[in-house]
């Protein structure tokens, strides 16, 4: 049998992992936006259209 305390710890780890993944995704999105604005590659693409 699995101890309830171990199950709780596992659930906590999963929750932390998901929060971490969401945080990292948010950071990457922000970095992507800033690189587009800073690099101007996105602007050039729209100008060509």
PDBQT receptor file of N, H, CA, C and O in Angstrom, charges set to zero:
ATOM      1  N   UNK A   1       0.839  -1.211   0.000  1.00  0.00    +0.000 N 
ATOM      2  CA  UNK A   1       0.000   0.000   0.000  1.00  0.00    +0.000 C 
ATOM      3  C   UNK A   1       0.873   1.260   0.000  1.00  0.00    +0.000 C 
ATOM      4  O   UNK A   1       2.004   1.258   0.487  1.00  0.00    +0.000 OA
ATOM      5  N   UNK A   2       0.325   2.306  -0.548  1.00  0.00    +0.000 N 
ATOM      6  H   UNK A   2      -0.594   2.308  -0.943  1.00  0.00    +0.000 HD
ATOM      7  CA  UNK A   2       1.046   3.580  -0.594  1.00  0.00    +0.000 C 
ATOM      8  C   UNK A   2       0.584   4.445   0.570  1.00  0.00    +0.000 C 
ATOM      9  O   UNK A   2      -0.612   4.557   0.839  1.00  0.00    +0.000 OA
ATOM     10  N   UNK A   3       1.532   5.048   1.246  1.00  0.00    +0.000 N 
ATOM     11  H   UNK A   3       2.504   4.957   1.027  1.00  0.00    +0.000 HD
ATOM     12  CA  UNK A   3       1.193   5.927   2.364  1.00  0.00    +0.000 C 
ATOM     13  C   UNK A   3       0.586   7.230   1.847  1.00  0.00    +0.000 C 
ATOM     14  O   UNK A   3       1.054   7.775   0.847  1.00  0.00    +0.000 OA
ATOM     15  N   UNK A   4      -0.446   7.730   2.515  1.00  0.00    +0.000 N 
ATOM     16  H   UNK A   4      -0.826   7.287   3.328  1.00  0.00    +0.000 HD
ATOM     17  CA  UNK A   4      -1.072   8.993   2.080  1.00  0.00    +0.000 C 
ATOM     18  C   UNK A   4      -0.078  10.150   2.033  1.00  0.00    +0.000 C 
ATOM     19  O   UNK A   4      -0.188  11.033   1.183  1.00  0.00    +0.000 OA
ATOM     20  N   UNK A   5       0.895  10.145   2.950  1.00  0.00    +0.000 N 
ATOM     21  H   UNK A   5       0.985   9.427   3.641  1.00  0.00    +0.000 HD
ATOM     22  CA  UNK A   5       1.877  11.239   2.977  1.00  0.00    +0.000 C 
ATOM     23  C   UNK A   5       2.701  11.233   1.692  1.00  0.00    +0.000 C 
ATOM     24  O   UNK A   5       3.026  12.296   1.163  1.00  0.00    +0.000 OA
ATOM     25  N   UNK A   6       3.041  10.051   1.185  1.00  0.00    +0.000 N 
ATOM     26  H   UNK A   6       2.777   9.187   1.615  1.00  0.00    +0.000 HD
ATOM     27  CA  UNK A   6       3.817   9.952  -0.057  1.00  0.00    +0.000 C 
ATOM     28  C   UNK A   6       2.991  10.435  -1.242  1.00  0.00    +0.000 C 
ATOM     29  O   UNK A   6       3.504  11.103  -2.138  1.00  0.00    +0.000 OA
ATOM     30  N   UNK A   7       1.705  10.089  -1.236  1.00  0.00    +0.000 N 
ATOM     31  H   UNK A   7       1.288   9.546  -0.508  1.00  0.00    +0.000 HD
ATOM     32  CA  UNK A   7       0.821  10.530  -2.316  1.00  0.00    +0.000 C 
ATOM     33  C   UNK A   7       0.732  12.053  -2.312  1.00  0.00    +0.000 C 
ATOM     34  O   UNK A   7       0.755  12.688  -3.366  1.00  0.00    +0.000 OA
ATOM     35  N   UNK A   8       0.631  12.634  -1.107  1.00  0.00    +0.000 N 
ATOM     36  H   UNK A   8       0.613  12.117  -0.251  1.00  0.00    +0.000 HD
ATOM     37  CA  UNK A   8       0.567  14.090  -0.981  1.00  0.00    +0.000 C 
ATOM     38  C   UNK A   8       1.815  14.740  -1.539  1.00  0.00    +0.000 C 
ATOM     39  O   UNK A   8       1.737  15.745  -2.245  1.00  0.00    +0.000 OA
ATOM     40  N   UNK A   9       2.967  14.168  -1.224  1.00  0.00    +0.000 N 
ATOM     41  H   UNK A   9       3.030  13.351  -0.650  1.00  0.00    +0.000 HD
ATOM     42  CA  UNK A   9       4.232  14.719  -1.716  1.00  0.00    +0.000 C 
ATOM     43  C   UNK A   9       4.285  14.640  -3.241  1.00  0.00    +0.000 C 
ATOM     44  O   UNK A   9       4.725  15.583  -3.898  1.00  0.00    +0.000 OA
ATOM     45  N   UNK A  10       3.841  13.525  -3.797  1.00  0.00    +0.000 N 
ATOM     46  H   UNK A  10       3.484  12.759  -3.263  1.00  0.00    +0.000 HD
ATOM     47  CA  UNK A  10       3.860  13.356  -5.254  1.00  0.00    +0.000 C 
ATOM     48  C   UNK A  10       2.946  14.393  -5.904  1.00  0.00    +0.000 C 
ATOM     49  O   UNK A  10       3.313  15.009  -6.904  1.00  0.00    +0.000 OA
ATOM     50  N   UNK A  11       1.759  14.582  -5.334  1.00  0.00    +0.000 N 
ATOM     51  H   UNK A  11       1.461  14.081  -4.521  1.00  0.00    +0.000 HD
ATOM     52  CA  UNK A  11       0.823  15.568  -5.868  1.00  0.00    +0.000 C 
ATOM     53  C   UNK A  11       1.412  16.966  -5.821  1.00  0.00    +0.000 C 
ATOM     54  O   UNK A  11       1.233  17.761  -6.744  1.00  0.00    +0.000 OA
ATOM     55  N   UNK A  12       2.119  17.257  -4.732  1.00  0.00    +0.000 N 
ATOM     56  H   UNK A  12       2.264  16.611  -3.983  1.00  0.00    +0.000 HD
ATOM     57  CA  UNK A  12       2.754  18.568  -4.588  1.00  0.00    +0.000 C 
ATOM     58  C   UNK A  12       3.812  18.760  -5.663  1.00  0.00    +0.000 C 
ATOM     59  O   UNK A  12       3.916  19.831  -6.261  1.00  0.00    +0.000 OA
ATOM     60  N   UNK A  13       4.599  17.712  -5.906  1.00  0.00    +0.000 N 
ATOM     61  H   UNK A  13       4.515  16.842  -5.421  1.00  0.00    +0.000 HD
ATOM     62  CA  UNK A  13       5.651  17.791  -6.926  1.00  0.00    +0.000 C 
ATOM     63  C   UNK A  13       5.038  18.051  -8.298  1.00  0.00    +0.000 C 
ATOM     64  O   UNK A  13       5.544  18.869  -9.066  1.00  0.00    +0.000 OA
ATOM     65  N   UNK A  14       3.942  17.348  -8.604  1.00  0.00    +0.000 N 
ATOM     66  H   UNK A  14       3.531  16.683  -7.981  1.00  0.00    +0.000 HD
ATOM     67  CA  UNK A  14       3.281  17.530  -9.903  1.00  0.00    +0.000 C 
ATOM     68  C   UNK A  14       2.794  18.966 -10.032  1.00  0.00    +0.000 C 
ATOM     69  O   UNK A  14       2.938  19.591 -11.082  1.00  0.00    +0.000 OA
ATOM     70  N   UNK A  15       2.212  19.484  -8.940  1.00  0.00    +0.000 N 
ATOM     71  H   UNK A  15       2.095  18.976  -8.087  1.00  0.00    +0.000 HD
ATOM     72  CA  UNK A  15       1.698  20.853  -8.969  1.00  0.00    +0.000 C 
ATOM     73  C   UNK A  15       2.833  21.849  -9.188  1.00  0.00    +0.000 C 
ATOM     74  O   UNK A  15       2.692  22.798  -9.960  1.00  0.00    +0.000 OA
ATOM     75  N   UNK A  16       3.948  21.634  -8.513  1.00  0.00    +0.000 N 
ATOM     76  H   UNK A  16       4.062  20.863  -7.886  1.00  0.00    +0.000 HD
ATOM     77  CA  UNK A  16       5.099  22.524  -8.676  1.00  0.00    +0.000 C 
ATOM     78  C   UNK A  16       5.623  22.467 -10.101  1.00  0.00    +0.000 C 
ATOM     79  O   UNK A  16       5.977  23.492 -10.684  1.00  0.00    +0.000 OA
ATOM     80  N   UNK A  17       5.670  21.255 -10.661  1.00  0.00    +0.000 N 
ATOM     81  H   UNK A  17       5.383  20.423 -10.188  1.00  0.00    +0.000 HD
ATOM     82  CA  UNK A  17       6.179  21.092 -12.037  1.00  0.00    +0.000 C 
ATOM     83  C   UNK A  17       5.290  21.846 -13.016  1.00  0.00    +0.000 C 
ATOM     84  O   UNK A  17       5.790  22.518 -13.918  1.00  0.00    +0.000 OA
ATOM     85  N   UNK A  18       3.963  21.737 -12.845  1.00  0.00    +0.000 N 
ATOM     86  H   UNK A  18       3.556  21.191 -12.112  1.00  0.00    +0.000 HD
ATOM     87  CA  UNK A  18       3.057  22.407 -13.777  1.00  0.00    +0.000 C 
ATOM     88  C   UNK A  18       3.181  23.921 -13.634  1.00  0.00    +0.000 C 
ATOM     89  O   UNK A  18       3.193  24.642 -14.632  1.00  0.00    +0.000 OA
ATOM     90  N   UNK A  19       3.273  24.405 -12.388  1.00  0.00    +0.000 N 
ATOM     91  H   UNK A  19       3.263  23.820 -11.578  1.00  0.00    +0.000 HD
ATOM     92  CA  UNK A  19       3.434  25.843 -12.177  1.00  0.00    +0.000 C 
ATOM     93  C   UNK A  19       4.725  26.323 -12.812  1.00  0.00    +0.000 C 
ATOM     94  O   UNK A  19       4.761  27.382 -13.439  1.00  0.00    +0.000 OA
ATOM     95  N   UNK A  20       5.788  25.542 -12.648  1.00  0.00    +0.000 N 
ATOM     96  H   UNK A  20       5.759  24.682 -12.138  1.00  0.00    +0.000 HD
ATOM     97  CA  UNK A  20       7.089  25.896 -13.216  1.00  0.00    +0.000 C 
ATOM     98  C   UNK A  20       6.997  25.943 -14.739  1.00  0.00    +0.000 C 
ATOM     99  O   UNK A  20       7.534  26.855 -15.368  1.00  0.00    +0.000 OA
ATOM    100  N   UNK A  21       6.316  24.958 -15.332  1.00  0.00    +0.000 N 
ATOM    101  H   UNK A  21       5.880  24.217 -14.821  1.00  0.00    +0.000 HD
ATOM    102  CA  UNK A  21       6.182  24.903 -16.792  1.00  0.00    +0.000 C 
ATOM    103  C   UNK A  21       5.410  26.126 -17.290  1.00  0.00    +0.000 C 
ATOM    104  O   UNK A  21       5.788  26.739 -18.289  1.00  0.00    +0.000 OA
ATOM    105  N   UNK A  22       4.332  26.478 -16.593  1.00  0.00    +0.000 N 
ATOM    106  H   UNK A  22       4.024  25.980 -15.782  1.00  0.00    +0.000 HD
ATOM    107  CA  UNK A  22       3.530  27.640 -16.987  1.00  0.00    +0.000 C 
ATOM    108  C   UNK A  22       4.374  28.904 -16.898  1.00  0.00    +0.000 C 
ATOM    109  O   UNK A  22       4.317  29.762 -17.779  1.00  0.00    +0.000 OA
ATOM    110  N   UNK A  23       5.169  29.014 -15.816  1.00  0.00    +0.000 N 
ATOM    111  H   UNK A  23       5.216  28.317 -15.100  1.00  0.00    +0.000 HD
ATOM    112  CA  UNK A  23       6.013  30.199 -15.610  1.00  0.00    +0.000 C 
ATOM    113  C   UNK A  23       7.051  30.314 -16.718  1.00  0.00    +0.000 C 
ATOM    114  O   UNK A  23       7.285  31.396 -17.255  1.00  0.00    +0.000 OA
ATOM    115  N   UNK A  24       7.673  29.181 -17.056  1.00  0.00    +0.000 N 
ATOM    116  H   UNK A  24       7.483  28.302 -16.620  1.00  0.00    +0.000 HD
ATOM    117  CA  UNK A  24       8.694  29.174 -18.114  1.00  0.00    +0.000 C 
ATOM    118  C   UNK A  24       8.066  29.555 -19.452  1.00  0.00    +0.000 C 
ATOM    119  O   UNK A  24       8.646  30.327 -20.215  1.00  0.00    +0.000 OA
ATOM    120  N   UNK A  25       6.878  29.013 -19.737  1.00  0.00    +0.000 N 
ATOM    121  H   UNK A  25       6.406  28.386 -19.117  1.00  0.00    +0.000 HD
ATOM    122  CA  UNK A  25       6.195  29.344 -20.993  1.00  0.00    +0.000 C 
ATOM    123  C   UNK A  25       5.904  30.836 -21.058  1.00  0.00    +0.000 C 
ATOM    124  O   UNK A  25       6.076  31.465 -22.102  1.00  0.00    +0.000 OA
ATOM    125  N   UNK A  26       5.462  31.400 -19.935  1.00  0.00    +0.000 N 
ATOM    126  H   UNK A  26       5.322  30.889 -19.087  1.00  0.00    +0.000 HD
ATOM    127  CA  UNK A  26       5.190  32.836 -19.883  1.00  0.00    +0.000 C 
ATOM    128  C   UNK A  26       6.446  33.641 -20.157  1.00  0.00    +0.000 C 
ATOM    129  O   UNK A  26       6.413  34.622 -20.900  1.00  0.00    +0.000 OA
ATOM    130  N   UNK A  27       7.558  33.222 -19.553  1.00  0.00    +0.000 N 
ATOM    131  H   UNK A  27       7.584  32.425 -18.950  1.00  0.00    +0.000 HD
ATOM    132  CA  UNK A  27       8.836  33.909 -19.762  1.00  0.00    +0.000 C 
ATOM    133  C   UNK A  27       9.233  33.851 -21.230  1.00  0.00    +0.000 C 
ATOM    134  O   UNK A  27       9.657  34.855 -21.803  1.00  0.00    +0.000 OA
ATOM    135  N   UNK A  28       9.096  32.668 -21.843  1.00  0.00    +0.000 N 
ATOM    136  H   UNK A  28       8.752  31.852 -21.378  1.00  0.00    +0.000 HD
ATOM    137  CA  UNK A  28       9.484  32.510 -23.245  1.00  0.00    +0.000 C 
ATOM    138  C   UNK A  28       8.619  33.384 -24.139  1.00  0.00    +0.000 C 
ATOM    139  O   UNK A  28       9.113  33.977 -25.098  1.00  0.00    +0.000 OA
ATOM    140  N   UNK A  29       7.320  33.467 -23.825  1.00  0.00    +0.000 N 
ATOM    141  H   UNK A  29       6.919  32.986 -23.046  1.00  0.00    +0.000 HD
ATOM    142  CA  UNK A  29       6.427  34.304 -24.628  1.00  0.00    +0.000 C 
ATOM    143  C   UNK A  29       6.848  35.761 -24.533  1.00  0.00    +0.000 C 
ATOM    144  O   UNK A  29       6.881  36.472 -25.538  1.00  0.00    +0.000 OA
ATOM    145  N   UNK A  30       7.172  36.207 -23.315  1.00  0.00    +0.000 N 
ATOM    146  H   UNK A  30       7.145  35.630 -22.499  1.00  0.00    +0.000 HD
ATOM    147  CA  UNK A  30       7.608  37.590 -23.127  1.00  0.00    +0.000 C 
ATOM    148  C   UNK A  30       8.892  37.848 -23.902  1.00  0.00    +0.000 C 
ATOM    149  O   UNK A  30       9.019  38.866 -24.582  1.00  0.00    +0.000 OA
ATOM    150  N   UNK A  31       9.836  36.934 -23.800  1.00  0.00    +0.000 N 
ATOM    151  H   UNK A  31       9.732  36.106 -23.248  1.00  0.00    +0.000 HD
ATOM    152  CA  UNK A  31      11.118  37.083 -24.508  1.00  0.00    +0.000 C 
ATOM    153  C   UNK A  31      10.868  37.116 -26.015  1.00  0.00    +0.000 C 
ATOM    154  O   UNK A  31      11.492  37.901 -26.730  1.00  0.00    +0.000 OA
ATOM    155  N   UNK A  32       9.969  36.277 -26.496  1.00  0.00    +0.000 N 
ATOM    156  H   UNK A  32       9.463  35.640 -25.915  1.00  0.00    +0.000 HD
ATOM    157  CA  UNK A  32       9.656  36.250 -27.921  1.00  0.00    +0.000 C 
ATOM    158  C   UNK A  32       9.095  37.582 -28.384  1.00  0.00    +0.000 C 
ATOM    159  O   UNK A  32       9.468  38.084 -29.444  1.00  0.00    +0.000 OA
ATOM    160  N   UNK A  33       8.196  38.156 -27.591  1.00  0.00    +0.000 N 
ATOM    161  H   UNK A  33       7.893  37.748 -26.730  1.00  0.00    +0.000 HD
ATOM    162  CA  UNK A  33       7.603  39.444 -27.949  1.00  0.00    +0.000 C 
ATOM    163  C   UNK A  33       8.672  40.521 -27.995  1.00  0.00    +0.000 C 
ATOM    164  O   UNK A  33       8.725  41.322 -28.928  1.00  0.00    +0.000 OA
ATOM    165  N   UNK A  34       9.527  40.533 -26.974  1.00  0.00    +0.000 N 
ATOM    166  H   UNK A  34       9.485  39.883 -26.215  1.00  0.00    +0.000 HD
ATOM    167  CA  UNK A  34      10.557  41.578 -26.916  1.00  0.00    +0.000 C 
ATOM    168  C   UNK A  34      11.538  41.425 -28.067  1.00  0.00    +0.000 C 
ATOM    169  O   UNK A  34      11.988  42.421 -28.633  1.00  0.00    +0.000 OA
ATOM    170  N   UNK A  35      11.875  40.187 -28.421  1.00  0.00    +0.000 N 
ATOM    171  H   UNK A  35      11.510  39.377 -27.961  1.00  0.00    +0.000 HD
ATOM    172  CA  UNK A  35      12.829  39.983 -29.520  1.00  0.00    +0.000 C 
ATOM    173  C   UNK A  35      12.197  40.435 -30.843  1.00  0.00    +0.000 C 
ATOM    174  O   UNK A  35      12.875  40.993 -31.706  1.00  0.00    +0.000 OA
ATOM    175  N   UNK A  36      10.885  40.185 -30.990  1.00  0.00    +0.000 N 
ATOM    176  H   UNK A  36      10.335  39.732 -30.289  1.00  0.00    +0.000 HD
ATOM    177  CA  UNK A  36      10.206  40.642 -32.209  1.00  0.00    +0.000 C 
ATOM    178  C   UNK A  36      10.228  42.167 -32.281  1.00  0.00    +0.000 C 
ATOM    179  O   UNK A  36      10.519  42.746 -33.328  1.00  0.00    +0.000 OA
ATOM    180  N   UNK A  37       9.915  42.812 -31.153  1.00  0.00    +0.000 N 
ATOM    181  H   UNK A  37       9.679  42.342 -30.302  1.00  0.00    +0.000 HD
ATOM    182  CA  UNK A  37       9.876  44.276 -31.122  1.00  0.00    +0.000 C 
ATOM    183  C   UNK A  37      11.289  44.830 -31.325  1.00  0.00    +0.000 C 
ATOM    184  O   UNK A  37      11.496  45.754 -32.112  1.00  0.00    +0.000 OA
ATOM    185  N   UNK A  38      12.257  44.255 -30.606  1.00  0.00    +0.000 N 
ATOM    186  H   UNK A  38      12.090  43.505 -29.967  1.00  0.00    +0.000 HD
ATOM    187  CA  UNK A  38      13.636  44.746 -30.673  1.00  0.00    +0.000 C 
ATOM    188  C   UNK A  38      14.273  44.458 -32.024  1.00  0.00    +0.000 C 
ATOM    189  O   UNK A  38      14.925  45.326 -32.605  1.00  0.00    +0.000 OA
ATOM    190  N   UNK A  39      14.087  43.244 -32.523  1.00  0.00    +0.000 N 
ATOM    191  H   UNK A  39      13.557  42.539 -32.051  1.00  0.00    +0.000 HD
ATOM    192  CA  UNK A  39      14.728  42.856 -33.781  1.00  0.00    +0.000 C 
ATOM    193  C   UNK A  39      14.065  43.482 -34.993  1.00  0.00    +0.000 C 
ATOM    194  O   UNK A  39      14.724  43.724 -36.005  1.00  0.00    +0.000 OA
ATOM    195  N   UNK A  40      12.760  43.750 -34.903  1.00  0.00    +0.000 N 
ATOM    196  H   UNK A  40      12.224  43.554 -34.081  1.00  0.00    +0.000 HD
ATOM    197  CA  UNK A  40      12.058  44.347 -36.027  1.00  0.00    +0.000 C 
ATOM    198  C   UNK A  40      11.739  43.332 -37.116  1.00  0.00    +0.000 C 
ATOM    199  O   UNK A  40      11.218  43.710 -38.165  1.00  0.00    +0.000 OA
ATOM    200  N   UNK A  41      12.034  42.059 -36.899  1.00  0.00    +0.000 N 
ATOM    201  H   UNK A  41      12.458  41.751 -36.047  1.00  0.00    +0.000 HD
ATOM    202  CA  UNK A  41      11.762  41.053 -37.927  1.00  0.00    +0.000 C 
ATOM    203  C   UNK A  41      10.252  40.937 -38.154  1.00  0.00    +0.000 C 
ATOM    204  O   UNK A  41       9.803  40.779 -39.289  1.00  0.00    +0.000 OA
ATOM    205  N   UNK A  42       9.471  41.016 -37.070  1.00  0.00    +0.000 N 
ATOM    206  H   UNK A  42       9.836  41.144 -36.147  1.00  0.00    +0.000 HD
ATOM    207  CA  UNK A  42       8.021  40.938 -37.204  1.00  0.00    +0.000 C 
ATOM    208  C   UNK A  42       7.492  42.121 -37.991  1.00  0.00    +0.000 C 
ATOM    209  O   UNK A  42       6.601  41.963 -38.826  1.00  0.00    +0.000 OA
ATOM    210  N   UNK A  43       8.034  43.317 -37.731  1.00  0.00    +0.000 N 
ATOM    211  H   UNK A  43       8.758  43.446 -37.052  1.00  0.00    +0.000 HD
ATOM    212  CA  UNK A  43       7.604  44.514 -38.449  1.00  0.00    +0.000 C 
ATOM    213  C   UNK A  43       7.910  44.400 -39.931  1.00  0.00    +0.000 C 
ATOM    214  O   UNK A  43       7.080  44.760 -40.767  1.00  0.00    +0.000 OA
ATOM    215  N   UNK A  44       9.087  43.906 -40.263  1.00  0.00    +0.000 N 
ATOM    216  H   UNK A  44       9.761  43.614 -39.585  1.00  0.00    +0.000 HD
ATOM    217  CA  UNK A  44       9.472  43.761 -41.668  1.00  0.00    +0.000 C 
ATOM    218  C   UNK A  44       8.540  42.792 -42.382  1.00  0.00    +0.000 C 
ATOM    219  O   UNK A  44       8.168  43.008 -43.536  1.00  0.00    +0.000 OA
ATOM    220  N   UNK A  45       8.169  41.725 -41.687  1.00  0.00    +0.000 N 
ATOM    221  H   UNK A  45       8.471  41.549 -40.750  1.00  0.00    +0.000 HD
ATOM    222  CA  UNK A  45       7.287  40.725 -42.270  1.00  0.00    +0.000 C 
ATOM    223  C   UNK A  45       5.941  41.377 -42.623  1.00  0.00    +0.000 C 
ATOM    224  O   UNK A  45       5.395  41.148 -43.703  1.00  0.00    +0.000 OA
ATOM    225  N   UNK A  46       5.416  42.189 -41.699  1.00  0.00    +0.000 N 
ATOM    226  H   UNK A  46       5.860  42.375 -40.822  1.00  0.00    +0.000 HD
ATOM    227  CA  UNK A  46       4.131  42.833 -41.948  1.00  0.00    +0.000 C 
ATOM    228  C   UNK A  46       4.245  43.875 -43.060  1.00  0.00    +0.000 C 
ATOM    229  O   UNK A  46       3.316  44.055 -43.847  1.00  0.00    +0.000 OA
ATOM    230  N   UNK A  47       5.374  44.552 -43.120  1.00  0.00    +0.000 N 
ATOM    231  H   UNK A  47       6.129  44.406 -42.481  1.00  0.00    +0.000 HD
ATOM    232  CA  UNK A  47       5.558  45.572 -44.161  1.00  0.00    +0.000 C 
ATOM    233  C   UNK A  47       5.577  44.931 -45.549  1.00  0.00    +0.000 C 
ATOM    234  O   UNK A  47       5.084  45.517 -46.513  1.00  0.00    +0.000 OA
ATOM    235  N   UNK A  48       6.143  43.735 -45.648  1.00  0.00    +0.000 N 
ATOM    236  H   UNK A  48       6.543  43.259 -44.865  1.00  0.00    +0.000 HD
ATOM    237  CA  UNK A  48       6.198  43.052 -46.942  1.00  0.00    +0.000 C 
ATOM    238  C   UNK A  48       4.798  42.683 -47.414  1.00  0.00    +0.000 C 
ATOM    239  O   UNK A  48       4.535  42.692 -48.617  1.00  0.00    +0.000 OA
ATOM    240  N   UNK A  49       3.898  42.359 -46.497  1.00  0.00    +0.000 N 
ATOM    241  H   UNK A  49       4.111  42.351 -45.520  1.00  0.00    +0.000 HD
ATOM    242  CA  UNK A  49       2.521  42.033 -46.868  1.00  0.00    +0.000 C 
ATOM    243  C   UNK A  49       1.840  43.305 -47.346  1.00  0.00    +0.000 C 
ATOM    244  O   UNK A  49       0.666  43.276 -47.713  1.00  0.00    +0.000 OA
TER     245      UNK A  49
